[in-house]
Amino acid sequence: MKGWIKFTGFTMLVTVLLVSCAPGPLSQSTEAQWIPTNSNWKVRKSSSAATGHAKCTALRDPLAVFLLNSPEFGISGALTVFTVDDLYPGRAVYLAVGGERFKGEEHILLSPQIVHLLREHPVAYISWSPSPSGGTEEATVELVGFDEAYQQCVSYVGGEPKDW
């Protein structure tokens, strides 16, 4: 939609971009809030009408699975460590689940294989380097309830990552 605005003797063209968004949460902004599930997992949902983003995090401290629906990139996802301390910049995050190991720099991109393993196995093991001290921290995360929390996020953002 285009229109003209008179501004102190100057005329400027104003272009309003109307972004096509997934139905539901993107029609208005919502503040982020943690929502308990029937398990020890928490879900945090938020959206922005201005940017068109819908975000959802499934958390079982310190493991976080993050889904984002953005007009620029569609739906994407990542797995990371969510702690009071930030990750040491440039350091790796490691995940071991169901006999498989994954590594990423500050996060691990979600894949169907990782989601399947998180759904099918009782525990995951993670390791990371906290900031600013460096070093290594490790945690065992019980995965009971992950599928329910993940499905809430998938429903909220409008699907699973498109690049799968």
Secondary structure, 3 states (H helix, E strand, C coil): CEEEEEECCEEEEEECCCCCCCCCHHHCCEEEEEEECCCCCEEEEEECCCCCCEEEEEEECCEEEEEEEECCCEEEEEEEECCCCCECCCCEEEEEECCEEEEEECCEECCHHHHHHHHHCCEEEEEECECCCCCCEEEEEECCCHHHHHHHHHHHHCCCCCCC
